[in-house]
Amino acid sequence: MGTKRSKKGSYIIEGGILAAASILVRVIGLAYRIPVTRILGPVGNSYYSAAYEVYSMVLLISSFSLPLAVSKLVSARMAKGQVRSAIKIFRCTLIFALVSGGIGSLLIYFGAGFFSDVLVSTPESRLALQVLAPTILVVALMGCMRGYFQGLGSMVPTAVSQIVEQIINAAVSIGAAWFLFDYGAKLDALYSTKTSSYAFGAAGSTLGTGAGALTGLLFLIFIMFAYNRVMKRRRSMDRGGRVESSSEIYRLLLVTILPVILSTAVYNLSGIIDQGIFKHLMAYKKYESMKIDELWGIFSGEYKVLTNVPIAVASAMASSAIPELTRARVNKDRREMRRKTENAIRFVMVVCIPCAVGLSVLAEPILRLLFGAKDHIHTSAMLLQIGTASVVLYGMSTLTNGILQGMDKMRLPVIHAAISLVLHVGLLVFLILVPGLNIYAVVWANIFFAFLMCVLNSRSIARYMKYRQEVIRTFLIPLASSAIMGAAAYGVHFGLMTAVKNNTAATLTACVCAVLVYGIALLLLKGLTEEELLRFPKGRMLVNLAKKIRLM
């Protein structure tokens, strides 16, 4: 009985490991983006963002869906004890990744001029895009390995490889951005131009992405060889069953990957579409090109960097939920599917809601601390205060996408994302042209997109899983705890600024206070049970601490 309960709860622990790693990766990403943002400035960040959005689009189409597809197919075979089939699926996906990733890399390198000039209306991003091109092949191969380990039920190789990848990414990005920005500045002085420093600096920043991915791939190859002995033992315990032919596996891959590609691509294409529409329409309204790039650089280099940190939790939970939901579906255990869904949604809300409130309450102090007291600080702060609702909505919509995929309802996220995207584009065009909201229009349109995704996904989960979402402990208690936390954080920051007039000390103290107050409020209001807290990373330590101070 204990073993069964342990297995049932393992996905939250594995998801917690991946979520913790994703948070750490985002924190490292935030840490290195701070000096890179200061080196590049808003204009350079706009060039970097343009290149990265195109890279992300091609990556999504060519190989980004591979980890989800591999984990889904492998976990389904492992649930039936078909170890040899699971291994063959992994080998076939590696070949698939080599082909699709190679094509994607060539497309980006040779098509960089078209993408930068026409698609995102940022010709200066061409060099950065060409630097990113080989990374698509590397990420495709790395994604296969991560999906394989996730399908086997282990998130640790993925988690560690993400951390290693991001550390190398950070070091190379900062160094290369600084060196190449300085080189570009010399070219600007020599040829009396204005954009070479930003273009070369952006290319330097993208160089870190490739270096990090290559390191992550090498680490996973090492783990794969080390894990080979375990897989040999598992293969000897294979329960039999027919092993699919290579052609059947490739057909299965395509059937599994295409809906994931469509749902993920449509869901994430909003970024590149937003950038293209915003820059074209602002140029139509006679805005100067450097001003347009400055506004987009503020949005992509400051607002998106901060709001993406908590959304990583939802992405990690979605990755861990898919193979677990697949196993429960294969075993026809509808009750277990509902339980996993409820726990995953609660976990994400417990993290995303306080992050949204904290970013809203301390928007300007956090931006001053991280990016300095720039001239555009008030624009950045307003974007963050308006857009923090998207943290909760994107967190929820990302997770529910994964839940639907785990339920084998692959077409539904595609349909929902397509509907949301069309309406989102219409709203964005209207907000830019009619009220003239400029960059704020992008934030409002993104909130609307994520909200529609949440509504449509939640309705489908309720319908096909016969699932009814618990509201009080999942939403209301985290919201009430976050409100108390927000008031405390604001009060501490205001008091310290009045007393010591040091934003760094005041903001850091307010953040520490916010974490403590939220944790205490959440436990006092019974937002988490002891069993749920035990499933968090370091859960036993947290429970012992809570009991020691009589919060549980």
C-alpha positions in Angstrom: 0.0 0.0 0.0 2.8 2.3 0.9 4.6 1.6 -2.3 1.5 2.3 -4.3 1.0 5.6 -2.6 4.7 6.4 -3.1 4.3 5.8 -6.9 1.1 7.8 -7.0 2.8 10.8 -5.4 6.1 10.4 -7.3 5.1 12.6 -10.2 4.6 15.6 -7.9 8.1 15.0 -6.5 9.6 14.5 -10.0 7.6 17.6 -11.2 8.8 19.5 -8.1 12.4 18.6 -9.0 11.9 19.8 -12.6 10.0 22.9 -11.4 12.8 23.7 -8.9 15.4 23.3 -11.6 13.3 25.4 -14.0 13.0 28.1 -11.3 16.8 28.0 -10.8 17.4 28.1 -14.5 15.1 31.1 -14.8 16.9 32.8 -11.9 20.2 32.2 -13.6 18.6 33.5 -16.8 17.4 36.6 -15.0 20.8 37.1 -13.4 22.7 37.0 -16.7 20.1 39.0 -18.6 20.6 41.9 -16.2 24.2 42.6 -17.3 23.4 41.7 -20.9 20.5 44.1 -20.9 22.7 46.8 -19.5 25.3 46.1 -22.1 22.9 46.0 -25.1 20.3 48.6 -24.0 16.7 48.5 -25.2 17.7 48.7 -28.9 20.2 45.9 -28.7 17.6 43.8 -26.8 15.1 44.4 -29.6 17.6 43.0 -32.1 18.2 40.0 -29.8 14.5 39.5 -29.3 13.8 39.6 -33.1 16.5 36.9 -33.7 15.4 34.8 -30.8 11.7 34.8 -31.8 12.5 33.6 -35.3 14.8 30.9 -33.8 12.1 29.8 -31.4 9.5 29.6 -34.2 11.8 27.3 -36.3 12.8 25.3 -33.2 9.1 24.8 -32.4 8.3 23.5 -35.9 11.4 21.3 -36.3 12.1 19.8 -32.9 10.7 21.5 -29.8 7.8 19.0 -29.6 10.1 16.0 -29.5 10.6 15.8 -25.7 6.8 15.8 -25.2 6.3 13.2 -27.9 9.1 10.9 -26.8 8.1 11.1 -23.1 4.5 10.3 -24.1 5.4 7.3 -26.4 8.1 5.9 -24.0 5.9 6.2 -20.9 3.1 4.4 -22.6 5.4 1.5 -23.5 7.0 1.4 -20.1 3.5 1.3 -18.4 3.0 -2.0 -20.3 6.5 -3.3 -19.5 7.6 -3.1 -23.2 11.1 -2.0 -22.6 12.5 -3.0 -26.0 9.8 -1.0 -27.7 10.6 2.0 -25.6 14.4 1.8 -26.5 13.6 1.4 -30.2 11.3 4.5 -30.1 14.2 6.5 -28.6 16.6 5.4 -31.3 14.2 6.3 -34.1 13.5 9.7 -32.6 17.2 10.5 -32.5 17.4 9.9 -36.3 14.2 12.0 -36.7 15.8 14.8 -34.6 19.0 14.7 -36.7 17.0 15.2 -39.9 14.5 17.8 -38.6 17.1 19.7 -36.6 19.5 19.7 -39.5 16.9 21.1 -41.9 15.9 23.7 -39.3 19.5 24.9 -38.9 20.0 25.2 -42.6 16.7 27.1 -43.0 17.6 29.6 -40.4 21.2 30.2 -41.6 20.4 30.6 -45.3 17.0 32.3 -44.7 18.2 34.8 -42.1 17.9 37.7 -44.5 14.3 37.0 -45.3 13.3 36.4 -41.7 15.0 39.5 -40.3 14.0 41.9 -43.0 10.4 40.8 -43.8 9.0 38.7 -40.9 10.1 40.8 -37.9 11.1 44.0 -39.7 14.5 44.1 -37.9 17.3 43.8 -40.5 19.9 44.3 -37.9 19.0 40.9 -36.3 20.4 38.9 -39.2 23.9 38.2 -37.7 22.4 37.1 -34.4 20.0 34.8 -36.2 22.9 33.1 -38.2 24.8 32.6 -35.0 21.8 30.8 -33.5 21.3 28.5 -36.5 23.4 25.5 -35.4 21.7 25.5 -32.0 18.5 24.1 -33.5 20.2 20.8 -34.3 21.8 20.6 -30.9 18.6 21.3 -29.1 16.7 18.7 -31.2 19.1 15.9 -30.1 19.1 17.1 -26.5 15.3 17.3 -26.5 15.1 13.6 -27.5 17.3 12.5 -24.6 15.3 14.7 -22.1 12.0 13.2 -23.3 13.4 9.7 -23.1 14.4 10.1 -19.4 11.0 11.8 -18.6 9.2 8.9 -20.2 11.2 6.6 -18.0 9.9 8.6 -15.0 13.1 10.4 -14.1 13.2 14.2 -14.3 16.7 14.5 -12.7 18.8 14.2 -15.9 16.6 16.9 -17.5 16.8 19.1 -14.5 20.6 18.9 -14.1 21.2 19.3 -17.8 19.1 22.5 -17.8 21.1 24.0 -15.0 24.5 23.1 -16.6 23.2 24.5 -19.9 22.1 27.7 -18.4 25.3 28.3 -16.4 27.4 28.0 -19.6 24.9 30.1 -21.5 25.1 32.9 -18.8 28.9 33.0 -18.8 29.4 33.0 -22.6 26.5 35.4 -23.2 27.9 38.1 -20.9 31.4 37.7 -22.1 30.6 37.6 -25.8 28.0 40.4 -25.6 30.5 42.7 -24.0 33.3 41.8 -26.3 31.3 42.0 -29.6 29.4 45.2 -28.5 32.8 46.9 -28.0 33.9 45.6 -31.4 30.7 46.9 -33.0 31.1 50.3 -31.3 34.5 50.6 -33.0 32.9 49.9 -36.3 30.3 52.5 -35.7 33.0 55.1 -34.9 35.0 54.0 -38.1 32.0 54.0 -40.5 29.8 56.7 -38.8 27.0 54.2 -38.2 24.7 53.8 -35.2 23.6 50.1 -35.1 26.7 47.9 -35.4 27.4 47.8 -31.7 23.8 46.7 -30.9 23.8 44.1 -33.8 27.2 42.6 -32.8 26.3 42.7 -29.1 23.0 40.8 -29.8 25.0 38.2 -31.8 27.3 37.8 -28.8 24.4 37.2 -26.5 23.0 34.5 -28.8 26.4 32.8 -28.9 25.8 31.8 -25.3 22.6 29.9 -26.2 24.5 27.7 -28.6 27.4 27.1 -26.2 25.0 26.2 -23.3 23.0 23.8 -25.5 26.1 22.0 -26.6 27.3 21.6 -23.0 23.8 20.3 -22.0 23.9 17.7 -24.9 27.3 16.5 -23.9 26.2 16.1 -20.3 23.2 14.0 -21.3 25.3 11.8 -23.6 27.5 11.1 -20.5 24.4 10.2 -18.4 23.0 8.0 -21.2 26.2 5.9 -21.2 26.1 5.7 -17.4 22.4 4.7 -17.5 23.0 2.0 -20.1 23.6 -0.7 -17.4 20.2 0.0 -15.8 18.4 -0.2 -19.2 20.1 -3.6 -19.9 18.6 -4.9 -16.6 15.2 -3.5 -17.5 15.4 -5.0 -20.9 15.9 -8.5 -19.4 12.5 -8.0 -17.5 10.7 -7.1 -20.7 7.1 -8.4 -20.6 7.1 -9.1 -24.3 4.7 -7.9 -26.8 5.4 -7.0 -30.4 8.1 -4.5 -31.1 7.0 -2.0 -33.7 8.9 -1.7 -36.9 10.8 1.5 -37.7 8.2 2.6 -40.2 5.4 2.1 -37.7 7.4 4.1 -35.1 8.0 7.0 -37.5 4.3 7.0 -38.4 3.5 7.0 -34.7 6.0 9.9 -34.1 4.4 12.0 -36.9 0.9 11.3 -35.6 2.0 12.3 -32.0 4.3 15.2 -33.0 2.1 17.0 -35.5 -0.7 17.9 -33.1 2.0 18.9 -30.5 3.8 21.0 -33.1 0.6 22.7 -34.1 -0.6 23.4 -30.5 2.8 24.5 -29.3 3.6 26.5 -32.5 0.2 28.3 -32.6 0.4 28.8 -28.8 3.9 30.3 -29.0 3.7 32.0 -32.4 2.0 34.9 -30.8 5.4 36.3 -29.8 6.8 36.6 -33.3 3.4 37.8 -34.7 3.2 40.4 -32.0 6.7 41.7 -32.9 6.0 41.8 -36.6 2.6 43.5 -36.2 3.9 46.0 -33.6 6.9 47.1 -35.6 5.1 47.3 -38.9 2.1 49.3 -37.5 4.4 51.6 -35.5 6.4 52.3 -38.7 3.0 52.9 -40.4 2.2 55.5 -37.7 5.6 57.2 -38.6 7.5 56.3 -35.4 11.3 56.4 -35.8 12.8 53.0 -36.1 15.2 53.4 -33.1 12.2 54.4 -31.0 10.2 51.3 -32.1 13.2 49.1 -31.2 13.6 50.8 -27.9 10.0 50.2 -26.9 10.2 46.5 -28.0 13.5 46.1 -26.2 11.9 47.3 -22.9 9.0 44.8 -23.4 11.2 41.8 -24.4 14.3 42.6 -22.3 12.7 43.6 -19.0 9.0 42.8 -18.8 9.2 39.3 -20.5 12.3 38.3 -18.7 10.7 38.9 -15.3 7.3 37.5 -16.0 8.8 34.3 -17.6 10.4 33.2 -14.3 7.2 31.9 -12.6 5.7 30.6 -15.8 8.6 28.1 -15.9 7.0 26.3 -13.0 3.9 25.6 -15.1 6.0 24.5 -18.0 7.9 22.1 -15.8 4.7 20.7 -14.3 3.2 20.2 -17.8 6.3 18.2 -18.8 6.0 15.9 -15.8 2.2 15.6 -15.9 2.1 14.4 -19.5 3.8 11.0 -19.0 2.0 10.5 -15.7 -1.4 11.3 -17.1 -0.6 9.0 -20.1 0.1 6.1 -17.7 -3.1 6.7 -15.8 -5.0 6.8 -19.1 -3.4 3.6 -20.4 -4.4 2.0 -17.1 -7.9 3.5 -17.4 -7.6 5.1 -14.0 -9.8 8.2 -14.4 -9.8 8.9 -10.7 -6.0 9.0 -10.7 -6.0 11.4 -13.7 -8.3 13.8 -11.8 -6.2 13.6 -8.7 -3.0 14.4 -10.7 -4.7 17.2 -12.5 -5.9 18.9 -9.3 -2.5 18.6 -7.5 -0.7 20.0 -10.5 -3.0 23.0 -10.9 -2.8 23.7 -7.2 1.0 23.5 -7.2 1.2 26.0 -10.1 -1.3 28.4 -8.6 0.5 28.3 -5.2 3.6 29.6 -7.0 2.2 31.8 -9.8 -0.3 33.9 -7.8 2.1 35.3 -5.2 4.7 35.9 -8.0 2.2 38.0 -9.9 1.2 40.0 -6.8 4.8 40.5 -5.8 5.9 41.8 -9.2 3.0 44.2 -9.3 3.5 45.6 -5.8 7.3 46.0 -6.1 7.4 46.6 -9.9 9.5 49.8 -9.9 11.8 48.9 -7.0 12.6 45.5 -8.6 13.3 47.1 -12.0 15.6 49.7 -10.4 17.4 47.0 -8.5 17.9 44.8 -11.6 18.3 47.2 -14.5 19.2 50.5 -12.9 17.3 53.9 -12.9 17.0 54.2 -16.6 15.0 57.0 -18.4 12.3 54.4 -19.3 11.8 53.0 -15.8 8.2 54.3 -15.5 7.3 52.6 -18.8 8.8 49.3 -17.6 7.1 49.5 -14.3 3.7 50.3 -15.9 4.1 47.3 -18.3 4.9 45.0 -15.3 2.0 46.3 -13.2 -0.5 45.9 -16.0 0.9 42.5 -17.2 1.4 40.5 -14.0 -2.1 39.0 -14.5 -0.5 37.2 -17.5 1.8 35.3 -15.1 -1.2 33.4 -13.6 -3.0 33.1 -16.9 0.0 31.8 -18.9 0.9 29.5 -16.0 -2.6 28.0 -16.1 -2.9 27.8 -19.9 0.6 26.2 -20.3 -0.3 23.5 -17.7 -3.7 22.8 -19.1 -2.2 22.4 -22.6 0.0 19.7 -21.1 -2.9 18.0 -19.3 -4.9 17.8 -22.5 -2.0 16.3 -24.3 -1.6 13.8 -21.5 -5.3 12.9 -21.9 -4.6 12.2 -25.6 -6.8 15.1 -26.7 -4.0 16.4 -28.9 -6.2 18.4 -31.3 -7.9 20.5 -28.7 -5.0 22.7 -27.7 -4.4 23.4 -31.4 -8.0 24.5 -31.9 -8.0 26.5 -28.7 -4.7 28.2 -29.5 -5.9 29.0 -33.1 -9.1 30.6 -31.9 -7.3 32.6 -29.2 -4.5 33.7 -31.6 -7.0 35.0 -34.3 -8.9 37.1 -31.7 -5.7 38.2 -30.0 -4.3 39.5 -33.3 -7.5 41.4 -34.0 -7.4 43.0 -30.5 -3.7 43.9 -30.9 -4.2 45.7 -34.2 -7.2 47.6 -32.8 -5.4 48.7 -29.6 -2.3 49.9 -31.5 -4.3 51.8 -34.2 -7.4 53.2 -32.4 -6.6 54.0 -28.8 -2.9 54.3 -29.7 -1.7 52.2 -26.7 1.7 51.5 -28.3 3.7 48.8 -26.4 0.9 48.5 -23.8 -1.3 47.1 -26.5 0.9 44.1 -26.7 0.6 43.4 -23.0 -3.3 43.7 -23.0 -3.5 41.5 -26.1 -1.3 38.8 -24.4 -3.5 38.8 -21.3 -6.5 38.3 -23.5 -4.9 35.5 -25.4 -3.9 33.6 -22.2 -7.3 34.2 -20.6 -9.1 32.6 -23.6 -6.7 29.6 -23.6 -7.5 29.1 -19.9 -11.2 29.2 -20.4 -11.2 26.9 -23.5 -8.8 24.4 -22.0 -10.5 24.2 -18.6 -13.9 23.6 -20.3 -12.4 20.7 -22.3 -10.7 19.1 -19.2 -14.0 19.4 -17.2 -15.9 17.8 -20.1 -13.7 14.9 -21.0 -12.3 14.0 -17.6 -15.5 14.7 -15.7 -13.3 17.0 -13.7 -14.5 19.8 -11.4 -11.9 22.2 -10.2 -11.6 22.8 -6.5 -11.6 26.6 -6.0 -11.0 27.6 -2.3 -7.6 25.9 -1.7 -6.4 26.2 -5.3 -7.3 29.9 -6.0 -8.9 31.8 -3.1 -6.5 30.9 -0.3 -3.3 31.6 -2.4 -4.9 34.9 -3.5 -5.7 35.9 0.1 -2.3 34.9 1.3 -0.7 36.9 -1.6 -2.8 40.0 -0.7 -1.4 39.8 2.8 2.1 39.3 1.4 1.7 42.2 -1.0 0.6 44.6 1.8 3.5 43.5 4.0 6.1 43.8 1.2 4.9 47.3 0.2 4.9 48.4 3.9 8.4 47.1 4.5 9.8 48.7 1.3 8.1 52.0 2.0 9.3 52.0 5.6 12.9 51.2 4.8 13.0 53.7 1.9 11.8 56.4 4.3 14.4 55.4 6.9 17.5 54.4 4.9 16.7 55.6 1.4 18.5 52.6 -0.2 16.5 50.8 -2.8 18.7 47.7 -2.9 18.4 47.1 0.8 14.7 48.0 0.9 13.8 45.8 -2.1 15.8 42.7 -1.0 14.4 42.9 2.6 10.8 43.4 1.2 11.3 40.3 -1.0 12.5 38.1 1.9 9.6 39.4 4.0 7.2 38.6 1.2 8.3 34.9 1.0 8.1 34.4 4.8 4.7 36.2 5.1 3.2 34.3 2.2 4.4 30.9 3.5 3.0 31.6 7.0 -0.3 32.9 5.7 -0.7 30.0 3.3 -0.2 27.4 6.1 -2.4 29.3 8.6 -5.2 29.5 6.1 -4.8 25.7 5.4 -3.8 26.2 1.8 -1.6 23.2 1.9 -1.9 19.9 3.8 1.1 18.1 5.3 0.9 15.4 2.6 1.0 18.0 -0.2 3.9 19.9 1.4 5.9 16.6 1.7 5.7 16.3 -2.1 7.5 19.6 -2.5 11.3 19.7 -2.9 12.8 19.5 0.7 9.2 18.8 1.8 10.2 16.9 5.0 12.4 19.8 6.1 9.5 22.3 5.4 7.0 20.2 7.4 9.4 19.9 10.4 9.9 23.6 10.3 6.2 24.3 10.1 5.5 22.0 13.1 8.3 23.5 15.1 6.8 27.0 14.8 3.3 25.6 15.3 2.0 26.5 11.8 1.0 22.8 11.2 
